[in-house]
């Protein structure tokens, strides 16, 4: 199977993704495994004939493959043709050509060695089709700890949350078990970037959403996927709220408080955000094109994949965010943006 996705070229990306250029590899999620003292190993159990364990040294001694794999992050950045070296997962899961799993196995769970023990899963049929690798190197160098070293999964053709960092356990399952990102963060279990399978459908009913919108008090609540577009929500209180994939298009959000809120992949196009507070917020993948950000405070916010204008639209539809010297932003946060977005914001602040 060809693991390089032929649908992606230098000028073609999956829907609503931005190209990361050069040697940049944004760090998303946890930066360090919880346990660094015990030896590294990989356990394989569940619906298998016999559970078994590989040490890190054993995995390093196995035949290595090098592959060019397109990385697509759910927070809207892509890095094409990254070079990963490691061991084919299917090599570990076969004993002299005989699969180690039993007939009861239908799904495969991948568990990380991390503080929150995060995991994800795939149907066994997709594991066989996608032929993932247990990566030990990226771009010719050993994997850095913050990028999942010493070993991580790399699953081509999926958003990268399906490629678990610090892999420590692989379990064959008879029934599906949603992982951390799917059950806790609401990420889509399919994770196909070409179908833009970012999030599962919101669980909040329209009636419940209307009640919380009318209260203008979102503080600490899990409201991912909420649709509050085209509303007057001036002075909204939304600190520490979970607002992934929320729709705030064309809203009046003057003086809104989004401190430490999670607004990843939120839609804020054309919204009035004058005086809004996004200090320490997660704005990864957020669309702020055409928004009025005068007097807005986005210091300390995470901006990977954030958009302040639409680069592929014609000039009339480019939806430039309104930014001036009153917009408070630290330069370190801007370094997370792709080059053209960073240049636009820096120029606007200096104007």
C-alpha positions, 0 to 999 in steps of 0.5 A: 500500500502507498502511504503517501496520500496522493490526494495532497499536493503542494497546492492541495490540502484537505478542507480548511487545513493550512500548510506548515512550512519549513522544519516546523512541527507544532506541539499539540497536547501533552508534552511529556509522558507521566512515567519516565523512570520505568523501562520502555516497553510495548504490551500487546494483549486482549483478543490474542492467542498469547499476550506478549511484550516487546522491550524498546531495545527489541523494537529498535533491533527489528527491521526499520522502514522509512516512509513519507507521511502527510500529517494533518492535525485536527487544529487545522495545520498540515505538514506534507511528506514528513519522514518517519522511520520505525517498525511496521505494526503488522510486523509485530502483530504477525508471528512467522506470517500468522496473525497473533490476534484471534477471530474475536478481534474487531478493533485495536486500542492504542494506549499512551504512557501519559499522565491521563493515560490517553488512548484511541482506537481503530477498526482492525480492518483499517489497521490492516489497510493503513499499515501504520508504523511504530515510529522511532525517528522523524525527519532523520532524528530520534523522536523528541519527547514532546513529539512522542519519543522514544516511540509513537504510533503514526497512522497515515490517512487520519487526523493525527490524534489517531497517532498516539504519542508514547505508545505503551500498549496495544489491545485487541478488542471485540467491541469498540472502545472510544479513546480519550480524544473521542470520549472526552474531547468529542473528536470524531471517531472516523478522523478522515481529514478529507471528509473533515471528520473533526468532531462528533455531533454535539450532544446538547439539545436545541432547547438546552442550548437556547437556555444557556445562550440566554443566560450568557453564562457559559463558565466552566461548562462543556458546550462543544459544538454549540450554535450561537451564531448571529446573536447579541452576546455582549459581556458573555461570561465563558471563562474555562468553558469547553467550546470546541467547534462552537459557532459564534459567527457574526455575534456581538461578543463585545467585552466577552470573557473567554479566559482559559476557555477551549475554543479550538476550531471555533467559528468566530468569523465577522464577530464583534470581539472588541474588548474581549478577553482571550487570555490563556485561551485555546484558539487552535484552529479558530477562524477569526477572519473578518472579526473585529479584534480592536481592544481584544486581549489574546496574550498567552492564547494558543494559536496553532492553525488560527486564521485571521483572513482567508488567503485563498479567497478573492480580495473582496471575500478575504475577510480581513480581521480588524486589528490595530495597536489596541489589540493585545498579543504577545509575539511568542503566541504569533510564532505558532501561526503559519507565515502568512497569518503571522505576517498579517497580524504583525503588520496590522498591529504596527499600522 
